[in-house]
Amino acid sequence: MPDSRELKFRRLATQLRAEIRSGVWASGAKLPTEQELSHTREVSLTTVRRAVDELVEEGLVIRRQGAGTFVAEHAPAVRGGAALVGVVVPDTTLYYPKVLEGIEEALAAAGARLMLACSHYQPAEEEAALKRMLDSGVDGLLVVPTLIGRVDPAAVVDRLTGLPVPVVLIERGLDGADDPSEHVRTDHEAGGYAAVRHLAALGHTRLALLTRSGNPTSAPVGQGFTAAVTDLGLRAPEPFSAPQREWNPRVADEQVRRVIAGGSTAVVCFGDREATLMVSAARRAGLAVPGDLAIVAYDDEIADLAEVPLTAVSPPKRHLGRHAAELLLRRLREPDLPMHRVRLRPGIVVRRSCGASSEEMTSD
């Protein structure tokens, strides 16, 4: 499991990257010192250095010995007259940094500006951010709305599509032909199906599904899992699902015992944290991963950091962001453009936990 320092480093790198892309610091400008960033962002110097190291590797900034850190001369700059795009995401860690990178790439290439807000999965914060952005004169919006837990998700989507500027949803929408939204989403049902097909190709005939509930992803993953088990003539015990707050080592130990007692030799586990708990539980039970129990995670946020690096279904996060931003920019140029509802298929990144060779890896 990654510690809080790992998450803080990723979050800070995403924030700095977005600020550079949106023109907070112009090409050639000097960034605040690491000590200043540590103080203003309330993080350690180690976190700052790791974040800046990542931006150096990406070519966004350069370090000049004795002088400081500067925005690279070739870093995309924006101009005041360019389109202003508001972006609202529920968090800036784990899943969404890659999505934001794709958004930033597309907007920078078009000379557009970005106004970023994080809702922390709180509807009130989301509404406040949208109001600020509209008051600031944004030309369009890219939004990951919070729909789980809302009394009427359809009303939320209707309200977003009725705003006075074009709106493209990312990883959200309504199921059914009457969905009024324009969106770019991952085909999570196809991802669940692909995970089962991958394990079946390795010879597994009895598979278990374990998920984290209370999110918009677990249901379609489960639907894809069930469809694949049926289509391929496999067997599966009753799926297990629990909220994130209830997933802990004790629950993982219970699930390992249940899965093994039922004859399953492989599990598909949404998401990475839960799959990592299963790896540790298998070790405590004296089982080898993947020898005794193969594991495929879903999301590929921290799958590579597990004690046994996890094979994972990997949503095309950067592509999601880029496609959504490009669609919004095209909508701004062509208001009569037909409605787009885009589904992108996830790939599978093969690591050690499933027993397959990495040469068999599929891409998104």
C-alpha positions in Angstrom: 0.0 0.0 0.0 1.3 3.5 -0.8 1.8 5.7 2.3 0.4 9.3 2.6 3.7 10.7 1.4 3.2 8.9 -1.9 -0.2 10.3 -2.3 0.9 13.9 -1.4 3.7 13.8 -3.9 1.3 12.7 -6.7 -1.2 15.3 -5.7 1.4 18.1 -5.6 2.8 17.1 -9.0 -0.7 17.3 -10.5 -1.4 20.7 -9.0 1.9 22.2 -10.2 1.5 20.6 -13.6 -2.0 22.1 -14.0 -0.8 25.5 -12.8 2.1 25.5 -15.4 -0.3 24.4 -18.2 -2.8 27.0 -17.3 -0.3 29.8 -17.3 0.1 30.6 -13.6 3.8 30.5 -14.4 4.8 31.6 -17.9 7.4 29.9 -20.0 10.8 30.7 -18.6 9.4 31.9 -15.2 11.1 30.9 -12.0 9.1 28.7 -9.6 9.0 29.3 -5.9 11.9 27.7 -4.0 11.4 24.2 -2.6 11.3 25.7 0.9 8.6 28.2 -0.2 6.5 25.4 -1.9 6.9 23.3 1.3 5.6 26.1 3.4 2.7 27.3 1.1 1.5 23.8 0.2 2.0 22.5 3.7 4.0 19.4 2.7 7.5 18.2 3.4 10.6 19.1 1.4 10.8 15.5 0.3 7.3 15.6 -1.1 8.2 18.8 -3.0 11.4 17.4 -4.4 9.7 14.2 -5.6 7.0 16.3 -7.3 9.4 18.6 -9.0 11.6 15.7 -10.0 8.6 14.3 -11.9 8.0 17.6 -13.7 11.7 17.7 -14.6 11.5 14.2 -16.1 8.5 15.4 -18.1 10.4 18.3 -19.5 8.0 20.9 -18.0 10.6 22.5 -15.7 14.4 22.6 -15.6 16.7 23.0 -12.6 19.6 25.5 -12.9 22.3 24.9 -10.4 22.5 27.9 -8.0 19.6 29.7 -9.7 16.5 27.6 -9.0 13.8 25.8 -11.0 12.3 27.3 -14.1 9.4 26.6 -16.4 10.9 25.1 -19.6 11.0 27.5 -22.5 9.0 25.0 -24.7 6.3 24.5 -22.1 2.9 25.4 -23.7 1.9 28.9 -22.9 -1.7 30.3 -23.0 -2.9 33.7 -24.1 -5.6 35.8 -22.5 -7.9 35.6 -25.5 -8.0 31.8 -25.6 -10.9 29.7 -24.5 -11.3 29.3 -20.8 -12.3 25.8 -19.7 -13.5 24.9 -16.2 -12.7 21.4 -14.9 -14.3 19.9 -11.8 -13.0 16.6 -10.6 -13.8 14.8 -7.3 -10.2 14.5 -6.2 -6.7 15.1 -7.5 -5.1 11.8 -6.4 -4.9 8.3 -7.7 -7.4 8.0 -10.6 -7.7 11.6 -11.7 -4.1 12.9 -12.1 -3.8 10.9 -15.4 -7.2 12.2 -16.6 -6.0 15.8 -15.8 -2.8 15.2 -17.8 -4.9 14.3 -20.8 -7.1 17.4 -20.4 -4.0 19.6 -20.0 -2.4 18.2 -23.1 -5.4 18.8 -25.3 -6.1 22.3 -23.9 -2.4 23.3 -24.1 -2.3 22.2 -27.7 -5.2 24.4 -28.5 -3.9 27.4 -26.5 -6.9 27.1 -24.1 -6.8 28.0 -20.5 -7.8 25.7 -17.6 -9.6 26.6 -14.4 -9.4 23.6 -12.0 -11.5 22.8 -8.9 -11.8 19.7 -6.7 -15.2 18.8 -5.2 -13.9 16.1 -2.8 -17.1 14.1 -3.7 -19.2 16.8 -1.9 -22.2 18.0 -4.0 -22.1 21.4 -2.2 -18.5 22.0 -3.2 -19.3 20.9 -6.7 -22.1 23.4 -7.0 -20.0 26.2 -5.6 -17.2 25.4 -8.0 -19.5 25.5 -11.0 -21.0 28.8 -9.9 -17.5 30.3 -9.5 -16.5 29.1 -12.9 -19.7 30.4 -14.6 -19.2 33.8 -12.8 -15.6 33.8 -14.1 -16.9 33.5 -17.7 -15.7 30.0 -18.6 -16.5 29.0 -22.2 -17.2 25.4 -21.4 -17.0 22.8 -18.6 -15.5 19.3 -18.1 -17.2 17.8 -15.1 -17.0 14.6 -13.1 -20.2 15.0 -11.1 -21.0 13.2 -7.9 -24.0 11.1 -8.6 -23.8 8.3 -6.1 -25.8 9.2 -3.0 -27.8 11.9 -4.8 -31.6 11.7 -4.4 -32.1 12.2 -8.1 -29.0 11.7 -10.2 -31.0 12.3 -13.4 -31.9 15.8 -12.1 -28.2 16.5 -11.5 -27.4 15.5 -15.1 -30.3 17.5 -16.5 -29.2 20.6 -14.6 -25.6 20.2 -15.9 -26.7 19.8 -19.5 -29.0 22.9 -19.1 -26.1 25.2 -18.1 -25.5 28.2 -20.4 -22.2 26.8 -21.6 -21.3 23.4 -23.2 -20.7 20.6 -20.7 -18.9 17.3 -21.3 -19.1 14.8 -18.5 -16.1 12.5 -17.7 -16.7 9.0 -16.4 -20.3 9.8 -15.6 -23.6 9.7 -17.3 -27.0 7.9 -17.1 -27.6 4.5 -18.4 -30.4 4.4 -21.0 -31.4 6.0 -24.3 -32.8 9.1 -22.5 -29.4 10.2 -21.2 -29.2 13.9 -22.2 -25.5 14.3 -21.4 -22.5 14.5 -23.7 -19.8 12.3 -22.1 -16.7 10.3 -22.4 -16.6 7.2 -20.2 -14.7 4.0 -19.7 -16.6 0.9 -20.7 -16.3 -0.8 -17.3 -18.5 -3.6 -18.3 -16.0 -4.5 -21.0 -13.3 -4.2 -18.4 -14.9 -6.8 -16.1 -15.4 -9.1 -19.1 -11.8 -8.7 -20.2 -10.5 -9.6 -16.7 -12.5 -12.9 -16.7 -11.4 -13.7 -20.3 -7.8 -13.1 -19.3 -7.9 -15.5 -16.3 -9.9 -18.1 -18.3 -7.1 -18.1 -21.0 -4.7 -18.9 -18.2 -6.7 -22.0 -17.3 -8.9 -20.8 -14.4 -12.4 -22.2 -14.5 -13.7 -21.0 -11.1 -13.3 -17.3 -10.3 -14.6 -15.1 -7.6 -15.5 -11.4 -7.8 -14.8 -9.0 -4.9 -15.7 -5.3 -5.1 -15.7 -2.0 -3.3 -19.3 -0.8 -3.2 -20.7 2.8 -3.1 -19.3 3.9 -6.4 -20.4 4.1 -10.1 -17.8 1.5 -11.3 -18.5 -1.7 -9.3 -21.9 -2.4 -10.9 -20.8 -2.4 -14.6 -17.6 -4.4 -13.6 -19.9 -7.0 -12.0 -22.1 -7.1 -15.0 -19.2 -7.7 -17.3 -17.8 -10.4 -14.9 -21.1 -12.2 -14.8 -21.6 -12.1 -18.6 -18.1 -13.5 -19.2 -18.5 -16.3 -16.7 -21.8 -17.3 -18.5 -20.4 -16.9 -22.0 -17.3 -18.9 -21.2 -19.0 -21.7 -19.3 -17.1 -20.9 -16.0 -18.2 -21.1 -12.4 -18.3 -18.4 -9.8 -19.4 -18.2 -6.2 -21.7 -15.4 -4.9 -19.9 -12.0 -5.4 -18.7 -10.1 -2.3 -19.0 -6.4 -2.0 -18.4 -4.0 0.9 -17.9 -0.2 1.3 -14.3 1.0 1.3 -14.5 1.8 5.0 -15.3 -1.8 5.8 -12.5 -3.3 3.7 -9.7 -4.2 6.1 -7.2 -7.1 6.8 -9.9 -9.1 8.7 -12.4 -8.9 5.8 -9.6 -9.8 3.4 -8.7 -12.9 5.5 -12.3 -14.0 5.5 -12.6 -13.6 1.8 -9.4 -15.6 1.1 -10.8 -18.4 3.3 -14.2 -18.3 1.5 -12.7 -18.2 -2.0 -10.3 -21.1 -1.4 -13.0 -23.2 0.4 -15.2 -22.7 -2.6 -12.6 -24.0 -5.0 -11.8 -20.7 -6.8 -8.3 -20.4 -8.0 -8.5 -16.7 -9.2 -10.2 -13.5 -8.2 -11.1 -10.3 -9.9 -11.0 -7.5 -7.3 -12.2 -3.9 -7.7 -10.2 -1.8 -6.7 -6.4 -1.8 -6.2 -6.5 -1.2 -2.4 -8.8 -4.2 -1.9 -6.7 -6.4 -4.2 -3.6 -5.4 -2.2 -5.3 -6.4 1.0 -6.1 -9.8 -0.7 -2.5 -10.3 -1.6 -1.4 -9.8 2.1 -4.3 -12.0 3.3 -3.2 -14.8 1.0 0.3 -14.6 2.3 -0.9 -14.8 5.9 -2.9 -17.9 4.9 0.3 -19.5 3.6 -0.9 -19.2 0.0 1.3 -18.1 -2.9 0.2 -15.4 -5.4 -0.3 -16.4 -8.2 0.6 -20.0 -7.6 -2.3 -20.8 -5.3 -4.5 -17.8 -6.0 -4.3 -15.5 -9.1 -5.5 -12.0 -8.6 -6.5 -9.3 -11.2 -7.1 -5.9 -9.8 -9.3 -3.2 -11.3 -8.4 0.5 -11.8 -4.5 0.4 -11.9 -4.0 3.3 -9.6 -1.5 1.7 -7.2 -1.5 -1.8 -8.5 2.2 -1.7 -9.2 3.0 -0.9 -5.6 1.6 -4.1 -4.0 4.0 -6.6 -2.4 3.2 -8.8 -5.5 2.7 -6.3 -8.3 -0.8 -6.7 -9.5 -2.1 -7.4 -13.0 -4.8 -4.8 -13.4 -7.6 -3.7 -15.7 -6.4 -0.2 -16.6 -9.0 2.4 -17.7 -7.5 4.7 -20.3 -7.3 7.7 -18.0 -5.1 10.0 -20.0 -7.1 9.2 -23.2 -10.4 9.9 -21.3 -9.2 13.4 -20.4 -7.8 14.2 -23.8 -10.9 12.9 -25.7 -13.2 14.9 -23.4 -11.2 18.1 -23.8 -11.0 17.7 -27.5 -14.7 17.0 -27.7 -15.5 20.2 -25.7 -13.2 22.3 -27.8 -14.8 21.0 -31.0 -18.2 21.7 -29.5 -17.2 25.3 -28.9 -16.1 25.6 -32.6 -19.1 23.7 -33.9 -22.2 24.3 -31.8 -24.3 22.1 -34.1 -22.1 19.1 -33.7 -24.1 15.9 -33.2 -24.3 14.7 -29.6 -21.3 12.4 -28.6 -21.4 9.6 -26.1 -18.0 8.0 -26.1 -17.1 4.7 -24.4 -13.4 3.8 -24.3 -12.3 0.2 -23.6 -9.8 -0.4 -20.8 -6.7 -2.5 -21.3 -5.0 -5.1 -19.0 -1.5 -4.4 -17.7 0.1 -7.8 -16.9 2.3 -8.0 -13.8 3.1 -10.8 -11.5 -0.2 -11.5 -9.7 -1.9 -13.5 -12.4 0.8 -15.9 -13.5 0.9 -14.7 -17.2 4.0 -13.4 -19.0 4.1 -9.7 -19.5 4.6 -10.4 -23.2 0.9 -11.3 -23.2 0.0 -7.8 -22.1 -2.9 -6.0 -23.8 -3.1 -2.3 -24.2 -5.9 0.3 -24.1 
